[in-house]
Amino acid sequence: MNLKWTLITRIWLMALVCLVVASGHVLWQTRREQHDQLVNAIDTVSKQIRNRFATVAMGFVPTGFDRDGRFSFWDPVTGSNIDTGMCVRYIDEDDVVKASSCHGMSKSHRYGDRGAGVPGWFDGLYRVAFGVGGEETRALHWDNRDHGRIVAALDAGAQVAEAWNRVRDLISLALLTVVSLCLLVYVIVSHALRPTRDILGGLERMQRGDLSTRLPPARFAEFRRMSEGFNRMAASLEQSVAERAELTRKLVTVQEEERRYLARELHDEFGQCLAAMTALSASIVQSAEEQHSPLAEEGRRLSRITEHLMRGLRSILHRLRPAGIEELGLVESVRGIAAEYGHRGTRIELEADPDLGQLPETISVNVYRIVQECLTNIAKHSGASHAKVTLARVREPAPDSGWCMDVTVEDDGNAVQTSVDERKGRGRLGMRERVTALGGALKLRKGATRGLVVHARIPLTGPV
């Protein structure tokens, strides 16, 4: 998961939680203020009316407040003391409404109407969570008589509308703040994580085999320590790979020298012995035939065994040290082994660069062994009917790079995943070690159809 988007998502979640908590507090505070306003309004109106009664008491008749014009002071008193969404009424002792003042009430004066512009979901949620409406009553007593009561009530629609306006303002401010904060965090985190692109690029270059990769020093201490650790690891790995390649090169050289020695010894010792046995068996057969002895058949049998051993010895000598690789060169030697495997049922096509030139012996021998191992695997495991060997001399794309030897062997057999896995199989491991010892790179992949493609690139200026 992307770190920047993870941080932004968590900021949104935290902001949402804070917004829910803050909205709940604002709604609760709004409901409390509305109730306090209702209580303050009815207390103020009741007090001022009692004061008015006391001031003009001589102008009132003791029978009640039932004459026209007696409440000329009602509107000034109530108009300055009631808030939006509030209604104050005077109800006499007979429960008859004598005076009423409302501010911001719905035209129908029906409690429960939704405020204008308030979403339905908020209206329902607010009514369930905090309740709406409500009344406060104050009795009027004067001269030991009950003169009715003052009733103050809140309009439900006005209450919901006021709560929605406050929450809407809070949500707008919160959204603006969170969006600005997310943009700021995205820019800051993107700038702070810029060294990670260098680290990922270095890891990708190392994965492609460029062990000389080094990271530049980073600005922040954490990334600087990561860069230093990466550079130390890359230097150690480069040194280890170089030492391993040198050791492999020496082992391959020793192996080829041992094969040369064994081929020479087998040729000189066993070859001469088998040649002597062939001559001796021929002499036995000739003498036995002259004497009509039954040993003639035994001699011919011995001759056939000796001939079989000679063919086996020549095959072993060819595998240990291909004849003509020093005299004829790499291309002709590969052509010979391709013809040999072609006789076994697989058609081998050889395509060699005409300007390949004379190669160093170490490169020629190792390329020959790689092709030999590939053709052996094709003959034993792939079931291919056709294979192609390509030898080419190419130059690396970099301007300061030298010439390289490209070796490609592809077939139309049945390539499975284990065939592509370079870590499995002694033959593939041996090819990789040879290519590594020469400073090159080996890649195995599936072909365009179903076969296997083995590609080795060996620098002609590398270690030989």
Secondary structure, 3 states (H helix, E strand, C coil): CCHHHHHHHHHHHHHHHHHHHHHHHHHHHHHHHHHHHHHHHHHHHHHHHHHHHHHCHHHCCCCCCCCCCCCCCHHHHHHCCCCCCEEEEEECCCCCEEEEEEECCCCCCCCCCCCCCCCHHHHHHHHHHHCCCCEEEEEEEECCEEEEEEEEEECHHHHHHHHHHHHHHHHHHHHHHHHHHHHHHHHHHHHHCHHHHHHHHHHHHHHCCCCCCCCCCCCCHHHHHHHHHHHHHHHHHHHHHHHHHHHHHHHHHHHHHHHHHHHHHHHHHHHHHHHHHHHHHHHHHHHHHHCCCCHHHHHHHHHHHHHHHHHHHHHHHHHHCCCCCCCCCHHHHHHHHHHHHHCCCCEEEEEECCCCCCCCHHHHHHHHHHHHHHHHHHHHHHCCCEEEEEEEEEECCCCCCCEEEEEEEEECCCCCHHHHCCCCCHHHHHHHHHHHHCCCEEEEEECCCCCEEEEEEEECCCCC
